Amino acid sequence: MRRYCFLLHVRPDRLEEYVERHRRVWPEMLYALRDSGWHNYSLFLRDDGLLVGYVESEDLERAQAAMAATEVNQRWQAEMTGFFIGLDGRAPDEGLLLLTEIFNLDQQIEHLER
């Protein structure tokens, strides 16, 4: 399982609505994410709209492709697009700015104990 962290930017004037939408994610969307290979998926939001996402997956590209093939994801992305800044015409799930992991405590300790 690989770990991924990404950034997006939510429009500051829509933060409350964005948070509320994530309190009521459609059950079929939740199941589609899980079944497509998204695990331990979390979102964190700063007051200025910076959104930090974390997800574990065997292969994020494959998990994204599996989600893109679902009807529920197409509906969700269409509703979510207006919440974001800087997507340049892409859907939110295509505009993730992936961050490079530079430190992992568990991996470091495992390396020491070998």
Number of C-alpha atoms within 10 A of each C-alpha: 11 10 17 17 18 16 18 21 21 23 16 16 11 13 19 10 11 18 13 10 13 10 9 8 11 13 10 12 17 14 11 18 20 16 13 20 19 23 18 10 15 11 14 12 17 12 10 12 20 18 16 19 19 17 18 17 20 13 14 18 10 14 18 18 11 17 22 16 11 14 12 18 20 13 11 16 16 12 13 15 16 14 17 22 15 12 16 9 9 12 18 22 17 12 17 17 14 14 12 10 9 5 8 9 8 9 10 10 10 9 9 8 7 5
